[in-house]
């Protein structure tokens, strides 16, 4: 009989491809020398440390002590993601963490992508080391420089293709502008994530724009000083055409109709594949705004990812259906209120979006605002290639969700967010309550409180079983499961596949937790 060790060694590459968790790879590396040779590069190829990892700060110390001492291991790292970092420089043994970090990073000669976002952990020494790495092309850093690093060092980066800065200070923004002026032709992706900061302005973007001729991805979050003027400067300068555009919580004076008309006339977004937008209470005419967005996207034939969320309709506020019922205004006293007006406008927009981009849409995300089952059903029926769906739903409608998803035969990922409070909504027959009646129990067996923010695994499994054979991931609020299949042999000898929920082990953070930032 053929033994495992008789198989070709090259097959190990395929076998190891199914191992995701680092501890599994570490165990595989101990099998024998041959396995170790194959596993070690994969084990160190990507290293990610998050603040919620157990003993994350201790792991950081051990990691950089290892990278500083063993160059042959450090050379395997291509992607490094450090989102937690100890404040104490010295550990109990007396090792200098900063020295280990700088030395370890210098040994990472094949590092391609680095994320370093822990506030106060980035120093001038670390930043200088990043600039010296020959293969570093992607960098994400914390932009809070005060007392920690010299922002002028950013001008040393000349070959970056992607840069993302979180909470940048005005000085950091100005130095990024200067860096872009020198090496902007190489830059493919630029992201700036602020918290209602005035550091990023139209003038800053206009200064950057002339050299960003090869930019493919441009995203802004929390930049209230940016209007369509600055964004148009960026959009108009790129020769290759933007593929990804994110405008989240920008200026309340942003002229969407004007922006749409200019881009439509110049066909500036002909190559667009992904867009992320936010809506706020400052939109005086939701109907005009949604029509402008539809017009903006009408000349983007490759659009495959659409994300939108509200910055002001929180999960605990009143939620309305997005169906444009002819007599809705007569039934609702506050039909002209911001949430209701937006809901009515969005109903038309979903229909227009499906009609224009149904064949190309693969991801659809609507967060922090409601979307009806009817709209979801329309979306799934009109988007035959839909693979990812992120929506908000009330608890009572979740059991009916699989039926609405029937037409989406290629759906791989579903994430449902429950509002903290599911208040009355308007249906075809008028007002009905989402929550259980007084004295009833909710679906999880708890006392009726009007609050439903989760699914227990058994409930999630039942929904996953009804969502089609292509589903691989299911989530609800802060819970995410991998959807797997377990084969079993029936009494008659036939083999069937049983749907099961498994722990989420992918090192990437699920998309729903990345979208809402503003």
N, C-alpha and C positions, 0 to 999 in steps of 0.2 A: 504494500500500500504506500502511496506517495505521502511522505512526511512534509511538514511545513518547511523544514530546512532544505528540502530538495527543490523548492520553488526558486525561480530566478531572483537574484538579489534586487533587481530593479523594481520588482513588484512591491517592495517595501514603501516606495514613494506613494503608491496608491493606498496602501494600508494605513500609513501614517496620516494621510489626508483626512481620515475620519476622526482623528484625535484632535480635539480643540483645546481642552483645558491644560494649562501648563503642568499640573501635577500628574496628569495622565502621560504627557510626553516625558516628564522626568522619570516616571516608572519604566517607560519603554526604553529609555536610554540605558537602563541597568540590565537589560536582557543579556547582551553580549557585546563584543567589540564592534561587530558589523552593524548591529542596531544603533549603537552609540554614534557611529560615524554618520548614519543617516538622520538620527533624531536630533543631535546637538544643534546643527544649523537651524532646524525648524523651531527648536525650543527657544533659541535666542533671537530668531529673526524679528520677532515682534515682542516688545516688553511693554506692558501697560500696568500702571499702579494708580488706583483710585482711592479717594479718602474713605470710602465705605469698605475697602478690603480690610480684613482682620490683620491687625498689627502692621498697617501700611507703612508707617514711619520706620519701623524696624526693617521692613523689607527694602525700603529705599537705601538704608545704610548698608545692608548686606549686598544689595545689587551693585552699588558703586565701589564698594570694597573689592568685589569680585572683578568688576570691569577694570579697575585700576591695577589689579594684580595679575590678571590673565588676559593678555592681548589676544590670544587665539580664540577666546570666547567673545570678546568685545567686537571683533571684526565681523561676526555673524549678524549683528544688530543692524537692521535696515529701518525699523520703525520704533521710535521710543516715545512713550506717552506717560508723562509724569504729572499727575494731578493732585499729588499730596507730597509734602516735604517737611522734615523736622525743622523746628526753629532752633534747636540747640546744635551748635557747630560740632562739639565734641561728644563722643559717646562714652559710656563708662570705662571703656578700655583705653581711652585717650586718643583714639583715631580722629583725625581732622576730617569731617565730612566734606567740607568745601574742597580740600586738597584731593580727596578721593574722587569727588565729582568731576573736577576739572581734568584730572589724570585719566579717569575712566572714559570721559567723553572724547578726549584726544585719541584714545585707543579705538574708538568707534569709527574707523576710517571709511566704512561703507554705509554709514548712516545716511538715509535718504529723506526721512520725515521725522520731525520732532515736535512734540507738544509739551509746553512747560507753562502751566497756567496758575500754579499756586502763588497767591499774592505774597510778595516779599521774599520769594525763594530764588528769583533770578538776579544774578549779580553781574557786574562788569566782566569778571573773570570767566563766567560761564558763557556770557554773550560773545566775548572775544573768541572763545573756543569754538562756539557754533560757527562763527564767521570763517574759521580756519579749516573746517571740515570740507574736503574736496567734493564730496558727492551729496551734500545736503542741498535739497531743492525745495523742501516744504517746511515751514516754520509757523507754529502757533504759540504766542507768548502772552503773558499778562502785561498790560500797558501801564501799570502803576509803577512808575520808576522812582518815586521819591525816596532818596537815601539808599536805594538798592543798586541801581545801575545807571550808567551814563547813556542817555538816549542817542547821543551822537555816534555811538558805536554801531547803530543800525545802518549807517552809511557805508560800513565795511562789507555789507552783503551785496554781492554783485551778480550772483548767478541764481538767486531764488526764483522759482517758478510759481510758488504759492505762499502767501503770507496772510496770517489771521491774527488780529490783535484784539484782546479783550480789555475793556475799560481803559482805553488809552488816555493818558494825560495830554493836555494841549501841546506840551513839548515833544512827546512821543509822536503825536500826529504830524507835527511840523517836520520831524526828522524822517518819518516815513515818506512824506512828500519829497524831501530832498533825496532820499534813497531812490525813490521811483524815478526822479528826474535823471539819475545816473544810469540805472539798470532796468528801467521800466519796460524796455522792449522784450526782456526775457520773461516778464511776469505774466502768468496765465490766470491767476486767481487772486483776488483781493477781498478780504472780509474785515470789517470793523464793527465790533459789538460794544455798544456803549449802554449807559443807563441814563437816558435823558440828558446826555452831555452836549454842550455847545462847542466842543472841540473840533468836530468835523463840520465844515461849512461848505457852501457852494463854491466859494473862492478857493478853498483848499483842493476841492475836486477838479476845478477848472485848471489849476496849476499842474495837477498830476496828469490830466487827460492826454496831452500831446504825445507823451512817451508810452502810453498804455495801448500801443497799436495791436498787440497780440493777446489782449485780455479776453478770456473766455467766460470767466465767472466773476460776478461783482455782487456783493451783499453788504447791506447796511442795516444795523439794528440800533434803535434808540438814538437817532441823530435828528433832533427836532429843528436843527438849523439848516437841514438839507431840503431843498425844494426840487422841482423838476429841472431847474436850470443846471444845477450841479450834476444830476444824473444824466441829463441829455449830453453834457460835455463828455462824460465817460462813454456813453453809448455811441456817440457820433465819432469818437476817435478810433475805436477798435476796427481794424481792417478785416479780421477774421469773423467778426460777429459774435455777440454774447450768446453763450449757451445756457448760462445760469444767471438769473437775476433775482435778488432778494431785497425788497423794500419794506422793512418792518419798523413801524413806529417812527416814521420820518416826520417832516414838518406838517402841521395841520393846514398849511397854506399850499401844500403840494397840489398842483393843478393836473389832475388825472386826465381830463378831457384834452388839455393842451399837450400833455406828454404823449397821449395816445395818438393824436393827430400828427404830431411831428414824426414819431416812430413809424407810423403807418405810411406817411408820405415818403420817408427816406428808406423804408423797409429795413430799419436798423435791427429788428429782432427776428429776421428771417431764419436764423439758425437756432433760436431759443428752444431749449428742451425742458427747462425747469423754471418755475416762477413761484415765489413766496410773497404774499401780500398780507397786510393787516388792515382791518377796518376800525375806525374809532368813532366816538360820539360827535366828533367835529365834522363828519361828513353830513352836510346839510341836505343833500339830495341823493339818497342811496340809489335811486333809479338811474340817475345820470351817471353816477360813479360806476355801477355795474355794467351799464352800456358802454362806457369808455373802456373798461377792462376787456370786455368782449371784443371791442373794436381793436384794442391794442394787440390782442392775441390772434386776431383774424388773419394776420400775415405771418404766423408762426406755425407752419405746417408740421413741424417736428415735435411739437409740445407733447411730452410724455409724463411730466410730473407737475401737479398743481397743488399748492398749499395755500390755505387762507385761514386766518383766525382773528378773533375779535380781541381788542385790547381793553374793552370796557364792559362787555356782557359777561360777567363772571358766572361761575357754575352755580352760584346760589341765587341768582336773579331770575326773574320771570323769563320763561322760554316760550317761543312761539313756533308754530309749524311754518315751513317755508313754502307750502302750497299756495298758489295764487287763487284762492277761492273767490269766485265772483262776488259773493256777498259777505266776505270777511269783514270789510270795513263797517258794514251795518250791524255785525254781531259783536264787534269789539269797540268799546268806548274809546280806548286809547290806541286805535288802529294807526294813528299818525305818530305814535311814539317811536323813538329811535329804533328799539329792537324789532317792533312789528313792521315798520316801514322797510327796514333792512331785510327782514325775513321774506316779505312779499317780493322785493326786488331780486333777492337771491333765487327765488323759485324760478323766475324767468331766466336768470343767468345760468343756472344749472342746465336748463333745457338748451340754451344757446351753446354752452360749452360742449355738451355731448354731441350736438349737431355738427359743430365745427371740428372737434378733435376726438370724437369717439373712437376712431380707428387707431389713434396713436397713444391715447392716455393709458399709462401703466400704474401710476400712483395718484391717488386722490385723497386729500387730507383736509378736513374741516374740523377745527378745534375751537373750543370755548363759545360755540354757538350751535344751535340746533339744526338738524336736517331731518326731514321726515322720512319714514319708511317708503313712501311713494316716490320720493326723489331718489333714494338709494336704489330702489328697484329700477327706476328709469335709467339711472347711471349704469347699473350693471348690465342692463339689456342693451344699452347703446355703446358700451365700451367692451368689446369682445376680448381685448388683450389686457384688461385690468388685472394687476397682480397684487397691489397693496391698497388697503382701504383703512383710513383712520377717521372715525366719526364720533359725535356726541349723541347719546341716546338716553332716554329715561328707562328705568328698570323694567317697566311693564312692557316695553316694546322689544326688549332684547330677545325674548323667546321667538318672536316673529321675524327676527333679523335673517336667519338662514333662508327662509322662504324668499325674502327680497334679494338674496344673493344667488339664487338658483342659476341665473343667466351668466354669472361670472365664472365660467368654467376653468379659468386659469388663475384664480385668486389664490395667492400664497400666504399673504399676511393680512390679518384683521386685528384692529385695536379699537375697542369701544371705551369711551370715557363716560362715566355716569356723572351727572351734576350732583353736587353735595345735597341739594334739595331739589326734588322733582315736583314743581308746582303744577297747577292746572294748565293744560294746553288746549288749543282749539283744534278740534277735529272736524270731519265732514258734518257731523251731527251736532256741532256746538261744543260746549265746554265739558270736558271730562277730566277726572283726577287721575294722575299717574300713580299716586301712592295708595297703600291699602287703607281701607276704611278703619275707623276707630274700633279697636278691639281685635282687628285682624292681625295675622302675622305676615311679615314680609316673606319674600321668596327664600331667604336664608334661614327661616324659622325663628327669627327674632321678633320682638314686639314691634308693633307698628309705630314708627317714629316719624315717617315721612322722609327718612334719609336712607339712601341706598347707594353706597359708593364702591361696591365690590361684588365679585362673583366668587363663590366657593368653588374649589376645583371640580366637584361633581357637576355643578351647573355649567361651568366652562366646557367640560368634556362633552356634555350632552349637546351643546351648541356646536362644538367643533365637529362632532360626528355628522352633523347635518349640513356642513358647509362645503362638501365636495372633496374629492380625492387629492386635489392639488394643494390643499392647505398645509402649511408647515409651521406657522406661528400664529398664536392667538393671545391677545392681551386685553386686560380690563383695568383702567386707571393705572395703578402702580404695579400691577401684576402682569407678568409675561411668561408664557409657556411655549415650549417647542412642541409641535404636534407631530407625533411619530406613529408608525404602524408596526404592530407586533403580529407576526404570523402564528397561527395556531392550526393544528390538525383536527378536523371534525371527526365525529364517530364513523362517518361513512368513508373516511380516508382522504377527503378533499381538504385543501389548504385554503384558509381565509385570512384576511388581514384585519386586525382589530385596531381601531384608533385609540391612542393613549396620549396623555399629557406628560411631558418630560421637562425637567429643569432647563431653563434657558442658559446655555453655556457659551454662546458666541461672545468673543471679546468686545465686539462692537456694541455700543449703547443702542437700544432700540430707537428707531426713528421718532416715535411720539415724544420721547423725552428730550429730543434735540430741537424740535420745531419751535415750540413756544419759548421765546427768550425775552421779548420786549415787555 
